[in-house]
């Protein structure tokens, strides 16, 4: 199943007005995890394409990540928070089962109480779906500005393959019609019932279908959504200057680029998973932020997320001249990545709260 929302025929452009990220400073190397479980750290690094991953602090969760990223987005945009009329927070690690993260973010940034606020969940693509919701409300003029957020503290059972890749971080994007730094030309989604990854209520850690998560899950949806977007907008792979794909590891995005006949060099600026792990709902959005940190006016970006269960959202984004006015407003993604402190496995377990008391 698929759909397209095209905005190019509107009298105004809808797009990104501001963005911000938050990545915790703590890291653990894959070799340290492998040391505990008797695995070959070098082999795991090669097979996953991951060197190390981000780890939350003791006082951090998906809500605090969302707040920090949103504050950075507000600062970058210069938008008065009370003009933000919708907040959508995508995550699969909301701190409360019943209590929205979106209201916490709204209060923390000083947004108006006259707003739509809701938490969303679709594995690793809930953040891009949040952006689609903001786009729809802005284009219909229901709201002036919307805030779409992807935030996660990814879970991985101790000793499971996911433990080597499950990172932590957040990205927030303010969507509007004025002072747009990057126009969203269109977005397309591809969705099927493919149960490659799941977590039952009350369970601390997810389960996954192993090799099934690659094909027919990740590759089928990511490739089809990207192809359909290009077809509907009349674009070719060569029309894009950058490409950002969901990155459950450091190798899948490069494989997708090859399938789509996109130069793998166009993927590398947004490929953050090798350095911070898979941040789930934030993964593709942090990658997009990293591209926007360096993109020039006229650059066209292909962004395609993936969420298990399964689905992909694909976007064509064109950078405008307005981005030149905003260079240096916030810390870049690379600056966040470079600010780090390493943990041993004991401290990692403590900060991830993997130890359970009876």
ChimeraX attribute file (.defattr): number of C-alpha atoms within 10 A of each C-alpha:
attribute: neighborCount
match mode: 1-to-1
recipient: residues
	/A:1	8
	/A:2	15
	/A:3	15
	/A:4	18
	/A:5	17
	/A:6	15
	/A:7	19
	/A:8	14
	/A:9	8
	/A:10	9
	/A:11	8
	/A:12	12
	/A:13	20
	/A:14	27
	/A:15	30
	/A:16	29
	/A:17	27
	/A:18	27
	/A:19	30
	/A:20	30
	/A:21	31
	/A:22	27
	/A:23	27
	/A:24	21
	/A:25	18
	/A:26	20
	/A:27	24
	/A:28	24
	/A:29	21
	/A:30	24
	/A:31	20
	/A:32	17
	/A:33	21
	/A:34	20
	/A:35	12
	/A:36	12
	/A:37	13
	/A:38	10
	/A:39	15
	/A:40	13
	/A:41	19
	/A:42	12
	/A:43	13
	/A:44	17
	/A:45	21
	/A:46	12
	/A:47	12
	/A:48	20
	/A:49	19
	/A:50	24
	/A:51	22
	/A:52	24
	/A:53	26
	/A:54	30
	/A:55	30
	/A:56	24
	/A:57	15
	/A:58	12
	/A:59	7
	/A:60	15
	/A:61	19
	/A:62	25
	/A:63	25
	/A:64	20
	/A:65	26
	/A:66	32
	/A:67	26
	/A:68	20
	/A:69	26
	/A:70	30
	/A:71	21
	/A:72	23
	/A:73	24
	/A:74	22
	/A:75	17
	/A:76	20
	/A:77	22
	/A:78	13
	/A:79	18
	/A:80	14
	/A:81	18
	/A:82	15
	/A:83	16
	/A:84	26
	/A:85	23
	/A:86	29
	/A:87	28
	/A:88	28
	/A:89	32
	/A:90	34
	/A:91	31
	/A:92	24
	/A:93	19
	/A:94	22
	/A:95	16
	/A:96	10
	/A:97	10
	/A:98	7
	/A:99	11
	/A:100	17
	/A:101	26
	/A:102	26
	/A:103	20
	/A:104	15
	/A:105	26
	/A:106	24
	/A:107	13
	/A:108	15
	/A:109	18
	/A:110	14
	/A:111	19
	/A:112	16
	/A:113	14
	/A:114	11
	/A:115	17
	/A:116	16
	/A:117	21
	/A:118	15
	/A:119	19
	/A:120	22
	/A:121	19
	/A:122	20
	/A:123	23
	/A:124	33
	/A:125	30
	/A:126	31
	/A:127	34
	/A:128	31
	/A:129	26
	/A:130	26
	/A:131	26
	/A:132	23
	/A:133	17
	/A:134	28
	/A:135	29
	/A:136	17
	/A:137	18
	/A:138	22
	/A:139	19
	/A:140	9
	/A:141	12
	/A:142	12
	/A:143	21
	/A:144	18
	/A:145	27
	/A:146	29
	/A:147	32
	/A:148	28
	/A:149	36
	/A:150	37
	/A:151	37
	/A:152	32
	/A:153	29
	/A:154	29
	/A:155	22
	/A:156	19
	/A:157	15
	/A:158	15
	/A:159	14
	/A:160	12
	/A:161	14
	/A:162	22
	/A:163	18
	/A:164	29
	/A:165	32
	/A:166	25
	/A:167	31
	/A:168	32
	/A:169	32
	/A:170	33
	/A:171	34
	/A:172	34
	/A:173	30
	/A:174	28
	/A:175	34
	/A:176	27
	/A:177	19
	/A:178	15
	/A:179	19
	/A:180	22
	/A:181	26
	/A:182	28
	/A:183	24
	/A:184	25
	/A:185	19
	/A:186	22
	/A:187	28
	/A:188	25
	/A:189	26
	/A:190	23
	/A:191	21
	/A:192	15
	/A:193	10
	/A:194	16
	/A:195	14
	/A:196	21
	/A:197	18
	/A:198	14
	/A:199	14
	/A:200	9
	/A:201	7
	/A:202	7
	/A:203	8
	/A:204	11
	/A:205	16
	/A:206	14
	/A:207	15
	/A:208	15
	/A:209	12
	/A:210	11
	/A:211	10
	/A:212	14
	/A:213	19
	/A:214	15
	/A:215	11
	/A:216	13
	/A:217	25
	/A:218	27
	/A:219	19
	/A:220	18
	/A:221	28
	/A:222	27
	/A:223	19
	/A:224	20
	/A:225	29
	/A:226	27
	/A:227	17
	/A:228	20
	/A:229	28
	/A:230	21
	/A:231	11
	/A:232	15
	/A:233	16
	/A:234	9
	/A:235	14
	/A:236	14
	/A:237	17
	/A:238	10
	/A:239	14
	/A:240	18
	/A:241	19
	/A:242	26
	/A:243	28
	/A:244	31
	/A:245	29
	/A:246	33
	/A:247	27
	/A:248	28
	/A:249	23
	/A:250	25
	/A:251	17
	/A:252	18
	/A:253	25
	/A:254	23
	/A:255	14
	/A:256	21
	/A:257	20
	/A:258	12
	/A:259	11
	/A:260	16
	/A:261	12
	/A:262	21
	/A:263	17
	/A:264	15
	/A:265	12
	/A:266	19
	/A:267	22
	/A:268	18
	/A:269	20
	/A:270	27
	/A:271	27
	/A:272	26
	/A:273	30
	/A:274	20
	/A:275	21
	/A:276	29
	/A:277	33
	/A:278	31
	/A:279	33
	/A:280	36
	/A:281	36
	/A:282	35
	/A:283	34
	/A:284	31
	/A:285	32
	/A:286	30
	/A:287	26
	/A:288	27
	/A:289	24
	/A:290	22
	/A:291	25
	/A:292	23
	/A:293	21
	/A:294	11
	/A:295	21
	/A:296	16
	/A:297	14
	/A:298	14
	/A:299	17
	/A:300	22
	/A:301	25
	/A:302	24
	/A:303	24
	/A:304	29
	/A:305	31
	/A:306	33
	/A:307	26
	/A:308	23
	/A:309	19
	/A:310	24
	/A:311	28
	/A:312	33
	/A:313	31
	/A:314	30
	/A:315	25
	/A:316	23
	/A:317	24
	/A:318	22
	/A:319	22
	/A:320	20
	/A:321	14
	/A:322	15
	/A:323	21
	/A:324	13
	/A:325	9
	/A:326	15
	/A:327	14
	/A:328	10
	/A:329	14
	/A:330	16
	/A:331	15
	/A:332	20
	/A:333	23
	/A:334	14
	/A:335	11
	/A:336	15
	/A:337	19
	/A:338	11
	/A:339	12
	/A:340	16
	/A:341	12
	/A:342	16
	/A:343	16
	/A:344	12
	/A:345	16
	/A:346	9
	/A:347	14
	/A:348	22
	/A:349	14
	/A:350	12
	/A:351	18
	/A:352	17
	/A:353	11
	/A:354	15
	/A:355	8
	/A:356	5
	/A:357	4
	/A:358	2
